[in-house]
Amino acid sequence: MTNTTTKTETPSTEIVREGRYVAEVDVTLIETHGGWSPYLSLVDAEKIEAVSLALKRGDVATARVLGGRVYELREVTV
């Protein structure tokens, strides 16, 4: 008897917000026919955490290198 697990990987973007900064982090969602689907790989989860910590420190350069696109939020007054 062979145990074959069908796995689908889908590119996705996670949004990380810390204070006045927002980063878009490219990740891959992994889907299986099991109970905890979809989920992130350990590498992607660590990348999201590292971007979050960098933004908390105000280290936009590191967050950009790790995550890609970083934005600064500003309040709009009318």
Backbone as a chain_set.jsonl record, in Angstrom:
{"seq": "MTNTTTKTETPSTEIVREGRYVAEVDVTLIETHGGWSPYLSLVDAEKIEAVSLALKRGDVATARVLGGRVYELREVTV", "coords": {"N": [[0.834, -1.166, 0.0], [0.677, 2.152, -0.915], [1.372, 5.334, 0.359], [0.338, 8.226, -0.759], [0.527, 11.653, -0.833], [-1.21, 14.362, -1.93], [-0.088, 17.479, -2.801], [-0.465, 20.937, -3.051], [0.966, 23.92, -4.114], [0.647, 27.34, -3.757], [1.345, 30.565, -4.844], [1.325, 33.482, -2.784], [0.536, 36.566, -1.068], [1.424, 37.941, 1.951], [0.337, 40.308, 4.316], [2.006, 42.44, 6.456], [1.714, 44.393, 9.239], [3.106, 46.873, 11.194], [2.934, 49.312, 13.442], [3.389, 52.339, 11.831], [4.149, 51.248, 9.453], [3.815, 49.042, 6.628], [4.273, 45.891, 5.173], [4.553, 43.905, 2.25], [4.787, 40.548, 1.938], [6.041, 38.008, 0.047], [4.937, 34.721, -0.145], [4.485, 31.132, -0.056], [1.61, 29.292, -0.121], [0.771, 26.189, 1.199], [-1.159, 23.504, 0.363], [-2.862, 20.635, 1.403], [-4.619, 17.504, 1.513], [-5.234, 17.252, 4.118], [-5.872, 18.08, 7.591], [-4.823, 20.657, 8.461], [-4.747, 22.733, 6.527], [-4.764, 25.639, 4.396], [-1.189, 26.045, 4.814], [1.913, 27.583, 5.897], [5.341, 27.24, 4.891], [8.112, 26.535, 7.073], [10.248, 28.227, 6.533], [9.0, 30.405, 5.203], [7.298, 31.29, 7.276], [9.192, 32.098, 9.165], [10.347, 34.151, 7.703], [8.257, 36.037, 7.583], [8.054, 36.631, 10.315], [10.602, 37.765, 10.764], [10.472, 40.061, 9.144], [8.391, 41.405, 10.444], [9.576, 41.906, 12.99], [11.697, 43.561, 12.172], [10.286, 45.775, 11.181], [9.076, 46.631, 13.554], [11.311, 47.605, 14.898], [11.786, 49.749, 13.333], [13.434, 49.411, 11.225], [13.507, 49.749, 8.212], [14.992, 49.21, 5.922], [16.071, 46.606, 6.298], [13.671, 45.156, 6.505], [12.722, 45.552, 3.945], [14.64, 44.212, 2.382], [14.251, 41.592, 3.287], [11.483, 41.157, 2.898], [10.487, 42.502, 0.663], [8.319, 44.639, -0.575], [7.754, 47.674, 1.084], [5.712, 49.919, 2.839], [4.794, 53.174, 3.989], [2.421, 54.309, 6.231], [0.199, 57.034, 6.209], [-1.843, 59.404, 7.796], [-4.734, 60.727, 6.336], [-5.982, 63.884, 6.029], [-8.917, 65.735, 5.642]], "CA": [[0.0, 0.0, 0.0], [1.468, 3.356, -1.039], [0.767, 6.523, 0.921], [0.671, 9.39, -1.567], [-0.139, 12.857, -0.387], [-1.247, 15.382, -2.954], [0.248, 18.777, -2.231], [-0.544, 22.037, -3.994], [1.62, 25.126, -3.633], [0.088, 28.516, -4.401], [1.962, 31.824, -4.431], [0.417, 34.39, -2.095], [1.184, 37.711, -0.433], [0.98, 38.207, 3.322], [0.489, 41.701, 4.717], [2.511, 42.58, 7.824], [1.624, 45.79, 9.662], [3.693, 47.214, 12.49], [2.92, 50.764, 13.586], [3.074, 53.101, 10.62], [4.691, 50.554, 8.285], [3.17, 47.835, 6.108], [5.117, 45.176, 4.205], [3.988, 42.786, 1.504], [5.768, 39.467, 1.966], [5.674, 36.911, -0.851], [5.035, 33.408, 0.47], [3.818, 30.049, -0.766], [0.656, 28.539, 0.689], [0.822, 24.758, 0.912], [-2.448, 22.875, 0.619], [-2.928, 19.183, 1.32], [-5.952, 16.996, 1.817], [-5.252, 17.002, 5.552], [-6.628, 18.984, 8.429], [-4.276, 21.978, 8.753], [-4.442, 23.325, 5.243], [-3.409, 25.806, 3.901], [-0.201, 26.439, 5.81], [3.164, 28.129, 5.39], [6.564, 26.514, 5.219], [8.849, 27.126, 8.179], [11.054, 29.315, 5.979], [8.119, 31.549, 4.985], [6.853, 31.774, 8.587], [10.327, 32.82, 9.748], [10.527, 35.388, 6.937], [7.217, 36.955, 8.056], [8.453, 37.05, 11.666], [11.766, 38.642, 10.652], [9.982, 41.332, 8.611], [7.64, 42.021, 11.529], [10.528, 42.41, 13.981], [12.427, 44.68, 11.572], [9.388, 46.932, 11.155], [8.921, 47.104, 14.941], [12.519, 48.369, 15.207], [11.89, 50.868, 12.402], [14.503, 49.054, 10.289], [12.818, 49.575, 6.933], [15.92, 48.623, 4.941], [16.1, 45.15, 6.498], [12.342, 44.639, 6.149], [12.623, 45.565, 2.482], [15.478, 43.132, 1.862], [13.627, 40.308, 3.635], [10.106, 41.0, 2.484], [10.158, 43.052, -0.643], [7.729, 45.962, -0.656], [7.418, 48.28, 2.374], [4.98, 51.17, 2.689], [4.58, 53.951, 5.2], [1.05, 54.797, 6.312], [0.017, 58.41, 6.669], [-3.242, 59.793, 7.97], [-5.189, 61.702, 5.361], [-6.952, 64.816, 6.596], [-9.714, 66.397, 4.596]], "C": [[0.889, 1.243, 0.0], [0.704, 4.543, -0.488], [1.216, 7.729, 0.103], [-0.143, 10.573, -1.08], [-0.057, 13.879, -1.514], [-1.04, 16.731, -2.294], [0.196, 19.817, -3.34], [0.111, 23.257, -3.367], [1.122, 26.311, -4.454], [0.806, 29.772, -3.923], [0.916, 32.756, -3.809], [1.231, 35.547, -1.514], [0.577, 37.906, 0.94], [1.266, 39.673, 3.632], [0.919, 41.731, 6.178], [2.45, 44.067, 8.174], [2.195, 45.938, 11.058], [3.759, 48.728, 12.568], [2.535, 51.44, 12.3], [3.578, 52.443, 9.342], [3.87, 49.312, 7.928], [4.128, 47.207, 5.105], [4.298, 44.092, 3.525], [5.078, 41.726, 1.413], [5.268, 38.34, 1.068], [5.947, 35.576, -0.166], [4.382, 32.378, -0.444], [2.901, 29.329, 0.206], [0.687, 27.086, 0.242], [-0.52, 24.157, 1.309], [-2.34, 21.362, 0.432], [-4.36, 18.772, 1.629], [-6.06, 16.628, 3.287], [-5.965, 18.113, 6.291], [-6.121, 20.398, 8.563], [-3.902, 22.737, 7.483], [-5.243, 24.607, 5.046], [-2.473, 26.262, 5.018], [1.042, 26.961, 5.102], [4.313, 27.185, 5.699], [7.233, 27.218, 6.392], [9.663, 28.321, 7.704], [10.192, 30.564, 5.766], [7.624, 32.141, 6.306], [7.96, 32.573, 9.266], [10.576, 34.135, 9.015], [9.501, 36.435, 7.381], [7.588, 37.497, 9.436], [9.625, 38.027, 11.616], [11.364, 40.016, 10.114], [9.232, 42.087, 9.699], [8.571, 42.643, 12.57], [11.317, 43.607, 13.445], [11.553, 45.935, 11.545], [9.17, 47.497, 12.554], [10.108, 47.96, 15.358], [12.635, 49.631, 14.353], [12.966, 50.645, 11.36], [13.887, 48.704, 8.929], [13.722, 48.897, 5.909], [15.966, 47.102, 5.068], [14.766, 44.529, 6.118], [12.179, 44.567, 4.641], [13.442, 44.436, 1.864], [14.802, 41.776, 2.102], [12.279, 40.106, 2.971], [9.748, 41.537, 1.127], [9.633, 44.466, -0.558], [7.309, 46.47, 0.722], [6.777, 49.633, 2.11], [4.876, 51.857, 4.041], [3.162, 54.5, 5.155], [1.042, 56.231, 6.81], [-1.472, 58.69, 6.768], [-3.573, 60.871, 6.938], [-6.222, 62.586, 6.031], [-7.643, 65.548, 5.47], [-10.259, 67.686, 5.13]], "O": [[1.774, 1.362, 0.848], [-0.464, 4.747, -0.818], [2.343, 8.2, 0.253], [-1.363, 10.487, -0.938], [1.028, 14.215, -1.989], [-1.737, 17.082, -1.342], [0.738, 19.612, -4.426], [-0.162, 23.588, -2.213], [1.166, 26.292, -5.684], [0.87, 30.023, -2.719], [-0.23, 32.806, -4.256], [2.46, 35.5, -1.478], [-0.641, 38.023, 1.079], [2.309, 40.207, 3.254], [0.277, 41.123, 7.035], [3.054, 44.898, 7.495], [1.815, 45.22, 11.983], [4.538, 49.361, 11.855], [1.48, 51.156, 11.733], [3.449, 53.017, 8.26], [3.315, 48.635, 8.793], [4.723, 47.905, 4.284], [3.457, 43.445, 4.149], [6.158, 41.977, 0.877], [4.195, 37.783, 1.302], [7.047, 35.333, 0.329], [3.803, 32.721, -1.475], [3.349, 28.816, 1.231], [0.635, 26.793, -0.953], [-0.958, 24.288, 2.452], [-1.799, 20.878, -0.562], [-5.201, 19.606, 1.966], [-6.881, 15.791, 3.664], [-6.586, 18.982, 5.68], [-6.935, 21.298, 8.769], [-2.822, 23.323, 7.408], [-6.377, 24.649, 5.524], [-2.914, 26.796, 6.036], [1.207, 26.808, 3.892], [4.257, 26.42, 6.661], [6.94, 28.382, 6.665], [9.753, 29.326, 8.409], [10.614, 31.667, 6.113], [7.538, 33.362, 6.441], [7.694, 33.609, 9.874], [10.972, 35.124, 9.632], [9.849, 37.605, 7.539], [7.449, 38.693, 9.69], [9.637, 39.013, 12.352], [11.872, 41.032, 10.587], [9.423, 43.293, 9.855], [8.367, 43.785, 12.982], [11.576, 44.559, 14.181], [12.025, 47.03, 11.851], [9.087, 48.714, 12.723], [9.941, 48.935, 16.091], [13.481, 50.485, 14.617], [13.374, 51.587, 10.68], [13.766, 47.537, 8.557], [13.249, 48.088, 5.109], [15.906, 46.39, 4.065], [14.735, 43.481, 5.473], [11.572, 43.632, 4.118], [12.987, 43.777, 0.929], [14.789, 40.918, 1.218], [11.963, 39.002, 2.527], [8.796, 41.068, 0.503], [10.42, 45.409, -0.478], [6.591, 45.781, 1.447], [7.241, 50.398, 1.264], [4.869, 51.212, 5.09], [2.75, 55.087, 4.155], [1.787, 56.591, 7.721], [-2.257, 58.261, 5.921], [-2.795, 61.795, 6.705], [-7.227, 62.094, 6.544], [-7.024, 65.927, 4.476], [-10.959, 68.404, 4.415]]}, "num_chains": 1, "name": "protein.A"}
